[in-house]
Amino acid sequence: MPTAKKPRVLILGAGFGGLTAARAFGDSADVTLIDRHNFQTFLPLLYQVATAGLAADHVAHPIRGALRNRGVQFRMGSPLSVDHKNKSVKLDSSETLEFDHLVVALGSATADFGVTGVAEHALGMKSVHEAILIRAEVMRRFEDLCRFEDETIFSISVVGGGPTGVEMAGAFAELVRGPLKNDQAHAAAHMKINLIEAGPRLLPMFSPKLSERTKKDLEKLGVNVLLNTAVAEVKPRSIFIKNGEPIPSEVTIWAAGVQGEPTAGILNLPLAGTRIDTDNTLQVAHYPHIWAIGDIAGFKGKDGKFLPMVAPVAMQQGRFVAQQILRVAKGEKLKNFKYKDKGSMATIGRNKAIVEVKKFKLTGVLAWYAWLFLHLFYLLGGRNKIGTIADWTWNYITFDRGNRHIMDTL
Ligand SMILES: Cc1cc2nc3c(=O)[nH]c(=O)nc-3n(C[C@H](O)[C@H](O)[C@H](O)COP(=O)(O)OP(=O)(O)OC[C@H]3O[C@@H](n4cnc5c(N)ncnc54)[C@H](O)[C@@H]3O)c2cc1C
């Protein structure tokens, strides 16, 4: 009996969703994965690169290494267009790849929400390159302060009180209070960390009790937490807020939100806001051979709201989309995707974290261990895990941060 032809699957984006999908097909499909980078970025630990806690290459894992012995092809490049009639994607490398199924997993990009000056005067937090830029900018200003003997204050402002903003602000405060104080106490004493949030509390996805605890923990570390403070404009050295005095800010980091990756706009697919309009099966509306997963998918949960842009959604959808495509290949009925929410966690600093799984709440050192363990577990690559354990152990024992290099210029 002739064997059924394997479906040709093209996956755009090798992040949490795309890479999980590519690895889930086994040898049941001819899979090609496409990404503009030759590495996967472990975004949850990016803030530690920006705050000198972790070497940049520990959060980047070679895609070809992750695909070794799995029969998946990789192409480095970006999609330029999709030919929907002939089912092919043109890449910026001039190559055109044909597909039976296309999975769009291009993730998200920094959203400025129309606030003037964000693109020009604030630093985003979506890539290793941006994390290295942030670290360099902060360390450069610290070197400037080391030259002054006066009372000049240098402020770092993190805009956005979600997990990324909270983790960054806490890590900056620890950098200043520890390693930078040991380097030059006068300069460190003149560095100020602001965390600016438009809403009434930090971490709105957690219970109000944990939000309050987070605020107190950050304030104990010396972070100036500003709630109900909506940014109206970012200027070169200050932040203008709605109904208030401008806030001096030498370095402004924009962690206020993300939107669907704009490349979705050139693929000629229906959009729901900035994300690709996706139905319950993960198929793109009206395009039965195109699927969207992860941050870029405009998939709505039971409550009618888009699913959160978090790694577990992308990974669960990555595994699920592979099963769906294999169902189509076998002539089976499609299933509806259901997200299993396993809870949220965030770390505030040394021995301090919060974990919330439905009604179960954990804080302090146990939550911190849970956070460390889970992040190490999901970090790809043995070398990255060993390097991360080495950096964390060094930081914990010595109270130092060995990665405070300025490496963004020659
Ligand atoms: C700073 C930060 C911290 C985070 N912390 C957490 C956390 O602690 N826990 C958590 O659950 N989630 C966290 N998230 C969210 C989580 O990382 C995302 O939800 C997850 O990465 C989404 O997976 P994805 O596959 O949709 O996109 P991604 O993992 O972002 O992958 C998208 C891929 O597409 C590629 N790509 C994009 N555009 C193009 C193009 N034009 N051409 C070619 N390739 C392209 C990118 O290079 C990337 O490899 C964090 C996000 C950020 C930014």
The ligand as an SDF file (V2000), in Angstrom:
LIG
                    3D

 53 58  0  0  0  0  0  0  0  0999 V2000
   11.2790   40.8010   28.5330 C   0  0  0  0  0  0  0  0  0  0  0  0
   10.2540   39.7230   28.4760 C   0  0  0  0  0  0  0  0  0  0  0  0
   10.0550   38.8990   29.5700 C   0  0  0  0  0  0  0  0  0  0  0  0
    9.1080   37.8970   29.5420 C   0  0  0  0  0  0  0  0  0  0  0  0
    8.9470   37.0930   30.6280 N   0  0  0  0  0  0  0  0  0  0  0  0
    8.0640   36.0810   30.5880 C   0  0  0  0  0  0  0  0  0  0  0  0
    7.9170   35.2050   31.6950 C   0  0  0  0  0  0  0  0  0  0  0  0
    8.5920   35.3650   32.7240 O   0  0  0  0  0  0  0  0  0  0  0  0
    7.0290   34.1870   31.5970 N   0  0  0  0  0  0  0  0  0  0  0  0
    6.2810   33.9960   30.4660 C   0  0  0  0  0  0  0  0  0  0  0  0
    5.5080   33.0460   30.4160 O   0  0  0  0  0  0  0  0  0  0  0  0
    6.3700   34.8240   29.4230 N   0  0  0  0  0  0  0  0  0  0  0  0
    7.2510   35.8560   29.4430 C   0  0  0  0  0  0  0  0  0  0  0  0
    7.3590   36.6950   28.3790 N   0  0  0  0  0  0  0  0  0  0  0  0
    6.4830   36.4940   27.2250 C   0  0  0  0  0  0  0  0  0  0  0  0
    6.9900   35.3280   26.3720 C   0  0  0  0  0  0  0  0  0  0  0  0
    8.3680   35.4470   26.1440 O   0  0  0  0  0  0  0  0  0  0  0  0
    6.2280   35.3150   25.0700 C   0  0  0  0  0  0  0  0  0  0  0  0
    4.8590   35.1620   25.3560 O   0  0  0  0  0  0  0  0  0  0  0  0
    6.6980   34.1750   24.1700 C   0  0  0  0  0  0  0  0  0  0  0  0
    8.0340   34.3740   23.7940 O   0  0  0  0  0  0  0  0  0  0  0  0
    5.8080   34.0580   22.9480 C   0  0  0  0  0  0  0  0  0  0  0  0
    6.2750   33.0370   22.1360 O   0  0  0  0  0  0  0  0  0  0  0  0
    6.1440   33.1940   20.5580 P   0  0  0  0  0  0  0  0  0  0  0  0
    6.6600   31.9300   19.9920 O   0  0  0  0  0  0  0  0  0  0  0  0
    4.8030   33.6520   20.2000 O   0  0  0  0  0  0  0  0  0  0  0  0
    7.1300   34.4050   20.2180 O   0  0  0  0  0  0  0  0  0  0  0  0
    8.7000   34.5300   20.4570 P   0  0  0  0  0  0  0  0  0  0  0  0
    9.1790   33.5740   21.4750 O   0  0  0  0  0  0  0  0  0  0  0  0
    8.9620   35.9630   20.6590 O   0  0  0  0  0  0  0  0  0  0  0  0
    9.2790   34.0880   19.0560 O   0  0  0  0  0  0  0  0  0  0  0  0
    9.0560   34.8080   17.8820 C   0  0  0  0  0  0  0  0  0  0  0  0
   10.1930   34.4860   16.9210 C   0  0  0  0  0  0  0  0  0  0  0  0
    9.8720   35.0740   15.6830 O   0  0  0  0  0  0  0  0  0  0  0  0
   11.0430   35.6620   15.1360 C   0  0  0  0  0  0  0  0  0  0  0  0
   10.6250   36.7540   14.2610 N   0  0  0  0  0  0  0  0  0  0  0  0
    9.8670   37.8250   14.5720 C   0  0  0  0  0  0  0  0  0  0  0  0
    9.6950   38.5970   13.4920 N   0  0  0  0  0  0  0  0  0  0  0  0
   10.3680   38.0040   12.4790 C   0  0  0  0  0  0  0  0  0  0  0  0
   10.5770   38.3120   11.1070 C   0  0  0  0  0  0  0  0  0  0  0  0
   10.0690   39.4020   10.5450 N   0  0  0  0  0  0  0  0  0  0  0  0
   11.3140   37.4580   10.3860 N   0  0  0  0  0  0  0  0  0  0  0  0
   11.8410   36.3370   10.9220 C   0  0  0  0  0  0  0  0  0  0  0  0
   11.6940   36.0060   12.2130 N   0  0  0  0  0  0  0  0  0  0  0  0
   10.9620   36.8220   12.9720 C   0  0  0  0  0  0  0  0  0  0  0  0
   11.8030   36.1650   16.3510 C   0  0  0  0  0  0  0  0  0  0  0  0
   13.1920   36.2890   16.0540 O   0  0  0  0  0  0  0  0  0  0  0  0
   11.5130   35.0720   17.3730 C   0  0  0  0  0  0  0  0  0  0  0  0
   12.5150   34.0810   17.3690 O   0  0  0  0  0  0  0  0  0  0  0  0
    8.3130   37.7170   28.3820 C   0  0  0  0  0  0  0  0  0  0  0  0
    8.4970   38.5590   27.2870 C   0  0  0  0  0  0  0  0  0  0  0  0
    9.4500   39.5510   27.3460 C   0  0  0  0  0  0  0  0  0  0  0  0
    9.6410   40.4430   26.1410 C   0  0  0  0  0  0  0  0  0  0  0  0
  1  2  1  0
  2  3  1  0
  2 52  2  0
  3  4  2  0
  4  5  1  0
  4 50  1  0
  5  6  2  0
  6  7  1  0
  6 13  1  0
  7  8  2  0
  7  9  1  0
  9 10  1  0
 10 11  2  0
 10 12  1  0
 12 13  2  0
 13 14  1  0
 14 15  1  0
 14 50  1  0
 15 16  1  0
 16 17  1  0
 16 18  1  0
 18 19  1  0
 18 20  1  0
 20 21  1  0
 20 22  1  0
 22 23  1  0
 23 24  1  0
 24 25  2  0
 24 26  1  0
 24 27  1  0
 27 28  1  0
 28 29  2  0
 28 30  1  0
 28 31  1  0
 31 32  1  0
 32 33  1  0
 33 34  1  0
 33 48  1  0
 34 35  1  0
 35 36  1  0
 35 46  1  0
 36 37  1  0
 36 45  1  0
 37 38  2  0
 38 39  1  0
 39 40  1  0
 39 45  2  0
 40 41  1  0
 40 42  2  0
 42 43  1  0
 43 44  2  0
 44 45  1  0
 46 47  1  0
 46 48  1  0
 48 49  1  0
 50 51  2  0
 51 52  1  0
 52 53  1  0
M  END
$$$$
